């Protein structure tokens, strides 16, 4: 009987280990690595704890206390940074929470954001054009990849903002002129046959010949949870490039910017956080980021007439697609009557769902800008705003079942819905109330559909 029990216990332990059960008897405590409330810079202690967290698959635990930093704190893949909620405070006099790329902190972006300079990054090219809806690509060098690899692809076009900020080229903003603009996305290699990579999903866009393909270089499988993070200088409390499967949960963030996920962020979650942001966005998901979720956050966005940059609380920006922004509570505090909004899909972002959010006090509640297309805004409640919905040079977006209360006492016009220079937007069963100059205004748009 004894040997039988030993075999069963051994099998149970093995099963738990294989299922991802932590072999740690307890969390790794940053104080055991030199973390101290008396220190002016806890970066080294936290970095050591995070490195051990990644190796041992344990939590890097931050006990109650206030810990100061004077530079960026870089998270490795597989690490977990977890505290005790508001009582575990990280104060960044300089820098913020970042993530390594290919294990390095020494990367930067050129003027064209598609041309990131990342140490040891490996690239190849498409051999021939790929059409939208295709699930396989032919590359110049398939030896760089193996089945299961996560990759990014992009067409290596010049900076799209050159076109998007030039009103003389506005006819290009909103149409099927895809070759003018940068495009890119995240994929997983499902199979390889010679020089053909088979992907886990179909391409939502076409890519021209000689587009670039590379292995992902950002961090993956990371948790940041139950911490108070304060950034004292301009910039974001959390800024991650090319992150994959990173969860940010139950955080309290305060500073000049909240959370920025940039460059092919994929399958990340920002949930159940309290974010109080000035100047920069509270949440920004940008540059071809996809399949991310922004859920149930409590957001305060502070702006005044002198602030520049960061024109809304939550934004999907520059080709971001298939993201969800749902059940967030956004409160806008500030003096600006322009460029001060709630939740936007902007600059060629597409196929996103913005649903069941509450937005209070913005100049503009929700909207689409600069060629954003095929986005769905549903069941949002927008109160005490100058504009309920703004669509500006966008196309084929659907607004359904939103409740708009307009309340603005300034000199400028106010609108329930402003549709400006768009193509084929649909507005269905929106409720309009309050005092406004125009309830629904079509200004140079084509194919606008309003269903009462």
N, C-alpha and C positions, 0 to 999 in steps of 0.2 A: 504493500500500500504506500510505503514511504517513497519508493522510486516513482510510482505513478503520480503522486502529488508533486514531486519535484519536476517531473516532465510537464505537468499541467501549468505549474507556476512559470517555468521557463518559457513555455509557449505563449502565455499571457503577456509576459514581459516583452518578448520578441514582437508580438502583435502590436503592443502599445508603442514600442519604438518605431516600428515600420509605419504606424499611422501618424507619426509626427509628435507623439507624446514626449515632453521634455524630460531628459535624463537628469536635469538639475534638481538638487534637493531644495534649493531656494533661489531667489533671484540674485543677480549680481548687483551689489549695492555700490553706487558711485562713491560713497564715502570710503569704501575699502580700496578705492583706486586713487585716493587723494582729493576727492571732492570735498569742498569746505565752504561754509557760509562766510568765512573770513577772507577767502581768496578773492582777488580782483579779477582773476581769469581762470575759470575752471575747465577750459577747453581740453587741456592735456589729460586731465583725470577722466572726463567724459569720453574722450576718444578711446582711451584704453578700455574703459568699461564697454563701450559699443563694439569694439573689435572682439572682445571676449564673448559678447552677446551673439555676434554673428557666428563665431566658431562653435560655441556650445549650444546654440539655439535656445538661449535663456533670455529673460527680460533684463535689460539694463535698467535697474530700479532707482528712481529718484525719490528719496524719502522727503518728508515735510521739511521745508526750509527755502531760503532764497539764495540762488547761485548766480554769480555774475560772470559775464563773458565779454571779451574785448576783441573777438574775431569770430569768423564763421565756425560752426560746429558741423562736421561732415559725417553723415550716416553711411555705413556700408550696407551692402545687400544682406538680407537675412537677419538684420538686427531689429531689436524692439526697445524703444525708449518710452518707459511707462512710469508715471508718478502716482501721487495721491490726490489728484485734482487741483483745485485752486491753491491748496497749501504747498504744492511743489512748484516753485516759481523760478523760471529761467529769465534773467534780465540781460539783454544784449545791449551793452553800451556801444558796441560796433558789431556788425555782422548779424547773422541769423542762422536758422537751421537749413542746411544744404544736403546734397547727396554727391558722393563720388561719381565720376564717369570714367569707366575703365580703370577704377582704382586710383584715380588721380584727382587732385584739386586744380591742376594747371591746364584748364581748358578755357576757351573763349570763343566768341562769335565774331565773324567778319561782318561787314556791312550788309551782306546778304545772309539772312538767318538760316538759309539752307546749308551754308558752308561752315558748319561748326568746325573748329579746330580742336580735336580731341586726341590726346596722345594714344598711339597704338591702334587707332581706329582703322578698320579694314573695309574697303569698299570695292564693289564691282559695278558693272553697268548692264543695262538691258541690251540684248542683241537686236531686238526689234520692238516696234510699238505694241503696247498692250491696250486693248479696248476695255471700256467699262463693263463690268459684269463677268470678267474672266477670272478664273481661280488658279491660274498657273502663269509663270513667267519664264522666259529663257534668258539666262545670264551669261556673261562672258567667262566667269570663273565660278563654277559651283563648288569647287574644293574648299571655299571659305565657309561652307555651311554644312550642317548635319540636320537630320530629322529632329524636330522639337525646338530648333533655334527660334528665338524671337528676333524679327528683323524690322527695319524701317525702309521705306522707299519714298523717293521724292524726285521731282522733275528738274530740279536744279535751275529754276528760272530766277531771273533777277528780282530784286526786292519789289513785291507787289505794291508796297505803299507808294512807290513812285507814281504808279497809275492811280491808286485809290485816293490820293490826296490832290490830284490834279483835275479840277472840275471840267477842264477842256476835254478830258478823256472819259467823261461820265457815261458815254454810250457803251463803254467797255465794262463798266461796273456791274451792269445788270443785264446779262445775256449769256449766250452759250459760247463765249470767247475764252474757253478754258485754257488755251495755249498761251494766253497773255500772262497768266498768274501762276504763282507757286502752288503746287499741290503735293501732298504727301500723306502717309499713314503708317499704321502699325499692323503687322501680320505675323503669323507663325508658320513655320515650314512643316507641312504634313507629310510630304514625301519628296524624294529626289530621284529623277531618272535622267542620267547623263547631265546635260546643262539646264534641265528644266526643274524649277522648284514648284511644287504643288502647295497651295496655301490653304489655311483653315477657313478663310472667308473670301468672298468675291470682292474684287476691286470696286469701290464706289465711284471711281473716276477713271479716265483714260490716262495713260502715261506715254510720252513720246519715246522714241528710240534714244538710247544713251542716258536715260534716267538712271539715278544712282540707287544702289541697294547696299545696306550695311547691317552688321550685327548691332543690336541695341547696346548702348554703352552706359545707360543710367542704372540706378539702383533698382532692385526688385525685392518683393516679399518683405516689406518693412512695415512696422507698426509704430505710430506715435500717438500716445494715449494718456489722458488724465494728467495734463500739465497746464500750467499758466505760463505763457510765453509773451514777453514784452520786448518789443524792439524800439530802442530810443532814437535811432537815426532813420533817415529815409531808406526805403527798401521794404522787402517783405519779411515777415516773421519766419515763414517757411517758403523756400524757393527751390523747386526740384526740376531738373531737366532730364528728359527721357525716363521718368519713373514708370515702373510696371508693378501693378499690384501693391500699391502703398496705401495703407489705411490711416487716416487722421481722424481721431474720434475723441469726443469729450474733452476738447481743448478749450482754454480761455485765452484768446489772442487779443493783444492791444498794441497799437502802434500806428506807424504811417502807412502800413500795408499789411494785408492778411496772409493769404495763401496764393502762391503762383505756381501752377503746373505748366511747364513749357516744353515745347519740342517733343511731340509724339508721346505725351503722357497717355498711359493706356491702362484701363481697368483699375483705376485708383478711386478711393472713396473719401469724401469729406462729409462726415456725418455727425450730427448732434453736438456741434461746437457752438461756442459763443465768440463772435468775432466783432471787435470794435476797431474800425479802421478810419484813418484820415489820409487824404491825398491819394494814395494808391487804392486799387480795387480791394474790396474785402476778399473776393475770390475771383481769380482769373485763370481760365483754362484756354491755352492758346497754341498756335503753331502746329496744326495738324494732329491735335490730341483727340483721342476717341474713346468711347465706351467708359467714360468716367461718370461718377454719381456724386451730386451735391444735394444732400438730403437733410431736412429737419434742422437746419442751422438757424441760430438767432443772430441776426446781423444788424449792427448799427454802423451807418456810413455817414461820416462827418465831413462837411465841405463848407468853405466860405469863399467870398469873392476873390480872394488872393490866391487860392490854391490852383495849381495846374496839374494836369495828368490825372488818370483814373476817373473817368467821367460817369461811372455807375458803380453800384454795390457789387453786382455779380455779372461777369461777362464771359461769353464764349467768343473767341477771337481768332482770326486768320485761319480759316479752313478747319476749325474744330468741328467734329462730326460725331453723331450717335451718342451724344452725352445726355444725361438726365439732370435737370435742376427742378427739384420737387419739394413741396412742403416746407419751404424756408420762410422765415418771418423777417422781413427787411424793413428797418426803420431808418429813414433818411433825416439827418439833422444838418441844417446849413442855411446859408443866405442866398445861394445862387439860384437864378431862375432859368439858366440855360446849362446844357451839358451836365446834368446832375440827375442821374436816373436810378432805376431799380434793377431790372434784369434785361440785358440785351444779348442778342445773337448778332455778331458783327463781322464784317470783312470776310465774305465768302464762306462763313460757317453754315453747315447744312445738316439736315436730318436730326436735329436736336429736339428734345421734348422739355418744355418749360411749363409745368403744371402745378396747380394747387398751391401757389405761393401767395403770401400776404405782403403787400408793399404799401408803406404809409409815408407820405410826406415828400415824395420825390418831385423834381420838376417834370420828369418823364417816367411813367410807370414801367412799361415793357415795350420791346420793339426790336426791329431788324434794320440793319444798316449795311450799306456798301456791298450789294450783291449777295447778301445772305439769302439762302433759299431752302425751301422744303422743311422749314421749322414749324413745330406745332406749339401753340400757346393755348392752354386749356384750363379753365376753372380757377384762374388767378383772380384775387381780390385786390383792387388798387384804389386807394383812398387818399384824399387831400393832395391831389397832384394838379399840375398845370396841363399836362398831356396824359391821357389814359394810355393810348397806344400810338406809337410812331413807327411807320415803315418808310424808310428813306432809301430809294434806289435799291430795292430788294425784289424778290420774285417768288411766287408760288408758296407763300407762307399761309398758314391757317390759324386763325384766331377764333376760338369757339368757347362759348359759355363763360366769358370773363365778366367780372363785375367792376364797373368803372365809376368812381365818384370824383368829380372834378371840383376843386375848390382853390381858386387863385384870385388874389386881389391886386396884382401888379398891373403895370401899364401894357404889357405884351398880350397878344391874343392867347386864348386858351382853347384846347380842343379835347373832345372825347376821343376821336380817332383822326389822325392825320396820315394820309396815304400820299406820299410825294415821290413822283417819278418811278413808280413801281410797275411790275408786270404780274397780273393774275393773282393778286392776294385775295383771300377769302375771309370775310368777317361774318360770323354766324352766332346769333342769339346772345350777343353781348348786352348787358344791362348798363344803361347810361343814366347817371343822375348828377345833381349839383348844378352849379352855375358855370357856363362856358360860353365863349364867343361862337364857336362852331361845334355842333355835335359830331358830325362826320364830314370830313373835308377831303375831296379828291383833287389833288393839285398835280396835273400833268401825268396821271397814272393811266395805264391801259389794262383792261380786263378785270378791273376791281369788282368783286362780287360782295354784296351786303345782303345777308339773310336775317330778317328780323325774327 
